[in-house]
Amino acid sequence: MGTSAPEPNNDDICLSLDGVTISYGNFEAVRDVYMDIPRGKVTAFIGPSGCGKSTVLRAINRMNDLIPGCHLKGRVVFDGHDIYDRRVDPVEVRRRIGMVFQKPNPFPKTIYENIAFGARINGYRGNMDDLVERALRKAAVWDECKDKLKESGLALSGGQQQRLCIARAIATEPEVILMDEPCSALDPISTLKIEETMHELKRSYTIVIVTHNMQQAVRVADMTAFFNAEAVEGGSGKVGYLVEFEETERIFNAPNQQATQDYVSGRFG
Ligand SMILES: Nc1ncnc2c1ncn2[C@@H]1O[C@H](COP(=O)(O)OP(=O)(O)OP(=O)(O)O)[C@@H](O)[C@H]1O
């Protein structure tokens, strides 16, 4: 992606956060995060509100660039290159590292166009009908959509819209899919469908999900990162930090840190 010399490759690691500190103006939201996100697995970010989970997630595909005053120190290494290198195109980063948001946000276009639009902009030259079908199938929403491809994406149910948004993210052929609380606006049945879809998707993609729902982390994630926030000396706000990053089973059954134990067992604050 970049033109700098590639760093040594570790095939099992998809993305490395290397001393990442993110500020909004003068406010330091999250400090000094180091983590190696494994390839082909689901990684969950959990932790109390305001500890910086979404901020870190958005840093992984340079989505924070769109927030005026947001600034990152450190490096995010993907495919051997720092995605914040001056020579790297953020649009290309976001194509390779796609994102699904909290609220389903289909374009006000047909179901077909929701998929085809981004692919066309990215210069896709293959058979568009095939791409639309493939993406909708991978996102497990083909059966519900196949007879109404020319209808508006907004006419689908919330859960179907979210799977359409996953299909839209897949259509640009990313390697990573970031999901920011993708089920928080959905009913339990739609939530289970998305979770099942994630199990399928991790065969082809690396997934990072922010979730408030600890049961969801247990159900879907191979690895879990627990973030917390602490008061800053002399300051009024709190700064987020990564407490620990381990296999999900370990985080929920035998974490290294007392703060993690307190959080996962509900004895927090
Ligand atoms: N656009 C922004 N401008 C200024 N401050 C922001 C912005 N977005 C987030 N923050 C601040 O950064 C800190 C981390 O927020 P963030 O949304 O990343 O936390 P979170 O752990 O994802 O929270 P939640 O679980 O409530 O979504 C908070 O103090 C928040 O107020």
Ligand as a Chemical Component Dictionary entry (heavy atoms), coordinates in Angstrom:
data_LIG
# 
_chem_comp.id                   LIG 
_chem_comp.type                 NON-POLYMER 
_chem_comp.pdbx_formal_charge   0 
_chem_comp.three_letter_code    LIG 
# 
loop_
_chem_comp_atom.comp_id 
_chem_comp_atom.atom_id 
_chem_comp_atom.alt_atom_id 
_chem_comp_atom.type_symbol 
_chem_comp_atom.charge 
_chem_comp_atom.model_Cartn_x 
_chem_comp_atom.model_Cartn_y 
_chem_comp_atom.model_Cartn_z 
_chem_comp_atom.pdbx_ordinal 
LIG N1  N1  N 0 -15.743 13.413 17.955 1  
LIG C1  C1  C 0 -15.313 13.580 19.205 2  
LIG N2  N2  N 0 -14.912 14.788 19.646 3  
LIG C2  C2  C 0 -14.467 14.963 20.914 4  
LIG N3  N3  N 0 -14.374 13.970 21.833 5  
LIG C3  C3  C 0 -14.770 12.757 21.447 6  
LIG C4  C4  C 0 -15.248 12.471 20.133 7  
LIG N4  N4  N 0 -15.553 11.159 20.058 8  
LIG C5  C5  C 0 -15.276 10.623 21.266 9  
LIG N5  N5  N 0 -14.804 11.581 22.109 10 
LIG C6  C6  C 0 -14.389 11.384 23.501 11 
LIG O1  O1  O 0 -13.358 10.401 23.523 12 
LIG C7  C7  C 0 -13.536 9.508  24.628 13 
LIG C8  C8  C 0 -13.650 8.093  24.086 14 
LIG O2  O2  O 0 -14.856 7.990  23.346 15 
LIG P1  P1  P 0 -15.265 6.675  22.544 16 
LIG O3  O3  O 0 -16.561 6.942  21.871 17 
LIG O4  O4  O 0 -14.127 6.222  21.741 18 
LIG O5  O5  O 0 -15.449 5.652  23.755 19 
LIG P2  P2  P 0 -16.197 4.258  23.777 20 
LIG O6  O6  O 0 -15.444 3.403  24.725 21 
LIG O7  O7  O 0 -16.407 3.764  22.400 22 
LIG O8  O8  O 0 -17.587 4.696  24.408 23 
LIG P3  P3  P 0 -19.053 4.065  24.245 24 
LIG O9  O9  O 0 -18.926 2.669  24.748 25 
LIG O10 O10 O 0 -19.902 4.931  25.124 26 
LIG O11 O11 O 0 -19.403 4.148  22.788 27 
LIG C9  C9  C 0 -14.776 9.986  25.375 28 
LIG O12 O12 O 0 -14.368 10.808 26.456 29 
LIG C10 C10 C 0 -15.528 10.803 24.333 30 
LIG O13 O13 O 0 -16.282 11.809 24.931 31 
# 
loop_
_chem_comp_bond.comp_id 
_chem_comp_bond.atom_id_1 
_chem_comp_bond.atom_id_2 
_chem_comp_bond.value_order 
_chem_comp_bond.pdbx_ordinal 
LIG N1  C1  SING 1  
LIG C1  N2  SING 2  
LIG C1  C4  DOUB 3  
LIG N2  C2  DOUB 4  
LIG C2  N3  SING 5  
LIG N3  C3  DOUB 6  
LIG C3  C4  SING 7  
LIG C3  N5  SING 8  
LIG C4  N4  SING 9  
LIG N4  C5  DOUB 10 
LIG C5  N5  SING 11 
LIG N5  C6  SING 12 
LIG C6  O1  SING 13 
LIG C6  C10 SING 14 
LIG O1  C7  SING 15 
LIG C7  C8  SING 16 
LIG C7  C9  SING 17 
LIG C8  O2  SING 18 
LIG O2  P1  SING 19 
LIG P1  O3  DOUB 20 
LIG P1  O4  SING 21 
LIG P1  O5  SING 22 
LIG O5  P2  SING 23 
LIG P2  O6  DOUB 24 
LIG P2  O7  SING 25 
LIG P2  O8  SING 26 
LIG O8  P3  SING 27 
LIG P3  O9  DOUB 28 
LIG P3  O10 SING 29 
LIG P3  O11 SING 30 
LIG C9  O12 SING 31 
LIG C9  C10 SING 32 
LIG C10 O13 SING 33 
# 
